[in-house]
Each structure stands twice: as C-alpha cells, then as structure tokens.
Amino acid sequence: MPTPREALGYMRTVSRGSPVDRRWSVPGMVLSRLRHGKRIAPKDSPLGLQDVLEQDDYRDLGTPELGLGDRALDFELPGLDGGPPVRLSSFAPGKPVALVFGSYT
C-alpha cells in the first residue's frame, strides 16, 4: 500500500497534465478521492489509483536502471506520419542522443 507521501507525489505529477490529459489540481484529486474512495477511477475501469500505486512495475518507473555513461538498450520506434521506423543504434551512431519523454500517464 502506498504511503500518503507517495500518493501525493503521484497526484503532483498527474496534476501537470499532458498533451492527452487535461490539468487536474491536487485539491481536486483529494476531493475526488474523498467522494469516490481509494479507486479514483470509473466504475468500469479494471484498475484504480490504489491498484496502480501498489504494483511493483509502477514503483520501478522511478528507479533508473542505467548509470551515467552506461549504454542505452537499443530500441525501435515507428516513424512519424507512417515513415520508416527509427532504431536508436542507427539514428546517430557514435554520438550522444537525448531522449525526452512527456507525460507518464
């Protein structure tokens, strides 16, 4: 079961919104939790907030597995607008590449 600090940290992260999720204030989430209980999810949703926070996979997201100077694992992403896929190892061989990800929601 997540601690109140972990739940608040999650709420702060989600409150910022993302390109696909609207902003949601922390006080609004707390009020929703008081109204709807621990799930904070639609009735037809298989998982609620409590379920997500309790999963080991979720907890692992905040723990980096690579250290400074470690080689990143190779991966492939689909190209934009149906273009050819892009593989990290062929994108910029021998040069540093910065990957920036947006929302975790």
C-alpha positions in Angstrom: 0.0 0.0 0.0 1.4 3.4 -1.0 2.3 5.9 1.7 0.5 9.2 1.8 3.7 10.8 0.5 3.8 8.5 -2.5 0.2 9.2 -3.3 0.8 12.9 -3.0 3.8 12.7 -5.3 1.7 10.8 -7.9 -1.0 13.5 -7.6 1.5 16.2 -8.2 2.8 14.5 -11.3 -0.6 13.9 -12.7 -1.8 17.5 -11.9 0.5 18.9 -14.5 -1.5 17.3 -17.3 0.0 16.2 -20.6 -0.7 16.5 -24.4 -3.5 13.9 -23.9 -4.6 14.6 -20.3 -6.0 17.9 -19.0 -4.6 19.5 -15.9 -6.2 18.4 -12.6 -5.4 20.2 -9.4 -4.2 18.2 -6.3 -7.1 19.6 -4.2 -9.4 18.4 -6.9 -7.9 14.9 -6.8 -8.1 14.8 -3.0 -11.8 15.9 -3.2 -12.4 13.2 -5.8 -10.7 10.6 -3.5 -12.9 11.6 -0.6 -16.0 11.4 -2.8 -15.2 8.2 -4.6 -13.0 6.3 -2.3 -9.5 4.9 -3.0 -10.1 3.8 -6.6 -10.4 7.3 -8.2 -11.5 5.5 -11.4 -14.6 5.0 -13.5 -16.7 2.1 -12.3 -16.0 0.1 -15.4 -12.2 0.6 -15.0 -10.3 -2.6 -14.1 -7.7 -0.6 -12.1 -8.0 2.3 -9.7 -5.3 4.6 -8.4 -4.6 2.4 -5.4 -4.2 -0.6 -7.6 -1.7 1.2 -9.9 0.4 2.6 -7.0 0.6 -0.9 -5.4 2.1 -2.5 -8.5 5.9 -3.2 -8.5 6.0 -2.1 -12.2 4.8 1.4 -11.2 7.3 1.6 -8.3 10.1 0.6 -10.7 9.4 3.6 -13.0 11.1 6.0 -10.6 14.2 3.9 -10.3 16.8 4.4 -13.0 18.5 1.2 -14.3 21.2 2.9 -16.2 24.0 4.9 -14.7 25.9 7.8 -16.1 27.9 6.6 -19.1 26.1 3.3 -19.5 25.0 2.3 -23.0 21.3 2.6 -23.5 19.4 -0.5 -24.7 18.7 -0.4 -28.4 15.0 0.1 -29.4 13.0 0.9 -32.4 10.2 3.5 -32.7 7.7 3.9 -35.6 8.4 6.8 -37.9 6.3 9.9 -37.9 3.3 10.0 -40.3 3.9 6.4 -41.5 7.6 6.9 -42.2 10.1 4.2 -41.8 10.9 3.1 -38.2 13.9 4.6 -36.4 16.3 2.5 -34.4 18.4 4.1 -31.7 21.6 2.4 -32.8 21.3 3.7 -36.3 19.9 7.2 -35.5 23.2 8.9 -34.6 26.0 6.3 -34.4 28.8 7.3 -32.0 27.1 10.5 -30.9 25.2 11.2 -27.7 21.4 11.2 -28.1 19.0 12.8 -25.6 15.5 11.3 -25.3 12.9 13.4 -23.7 9.6 11.9 -22.7 6.5 13.8 -21.8 3.7 12.5 -19.6 3.8 9.2 -17.7 0.1 9.0 -17.7 
